[in-house]
């Protein structure tokens, strides 16, 4: 208010508007500041960033050029222009600008990232590896960075390192098709054609699963011989039942009947009077003891057994527990979804175990959710 044209105050106010994503307000102030001041590189650089945020790349480029014309050593403007040149596909020019910016600030994350992209496109794979490695060492690891470094390792014929990076990507996103395909080529390059073929089969299964519509799947009712419960499952499931002294065990699976090893299916165990046998006073305590017993199972030496979600899922008015895992025995094994669901039905315990490959996640997740919701317990006492 005292000095409406105070250059520092105007610049800082424009910068504040920019940082809180008020780009139109920032642009208005910077346009005014251009008239008040003349040939201030910082003003053009900030306005270029503002134009870029407003998707006006032509005006952004003009402002970055102006900032560099005013101050030929303005490394930040070189970095910003280099990133925009990358976007335009002018890779050699981008590489030159970004290399200049890195010479002044070799730790700038944005410049490192853009320089790595440009270096890769120009076939300078060792430089790209260096840039992405520096970024990862700063704690900025994510799918994209590991993917890009993996690609650079592959092009540089560092196939084992490429495999490590692609594996890291798949740990975060197990059904990423591009990564699975690149990993197959990397295994092929080191002579492991078996694993390459396994990965390509996974790709085909993912594509196939994407073509399936869970809503179009025909469900029918399944029940064990004692009719203790019924459940809705797809028509193509096989079934197998076993009765023990105090329990009924039912298997439902797509594969030929093999209770000890099935890839897609469900196992249901009805334990009659479990609370009485275990001398547990309440349904809630019985359910908690079951959960604790599952949590004590050791998965030492397994590549991964990650809990994705854990929640209560009421069955009528009875307490339940549902845990969903992503399991992978070894780095080369296919990732498997495992669900563990238990219903404390009075002092009876119903356990449900679901298994299906992660490649079929989009299809079988709604299928088995629907099945769990359809469970109908018919002939158990509820005390």
Buried (B, 14 or more C-beta within 10 A) or exposed (E): EEEEEBBEBBBEBBBEBBEEEBBEBBBBBBEBBBEBBEEBBBBBBBBBBBBBBBEBBEBBBBBBBBBBEBBEEBBBBBBBBBBBBBBEEBBEBBBBBBBBBBEBEEEBEBBBBBBBBBBBBBEBBEBBBBBBBBBBEEEBBEBEBBBBBBBBBBBBEBBEBBBBBBBBBBBEEBBBEEBBBBBBBBBBBEEBEEBBEBBBEBBEBBEEBEEBEBEEBEBEEBBBEEEBBBBBBBEEBBBBBEBEEEBBBBBBBBEEEEEEEBBBBBBBBBBBBBBEEBEBEEBEBBBBBBBEEBEEEEEEEEBBBEEEEEEEBEBEEBBBBBBBBBBBBEEBEBBBBBBBBBBBBBBBBBBBBBBBBBBBBBBBBEBBBBBBEBBEBEEBEEE
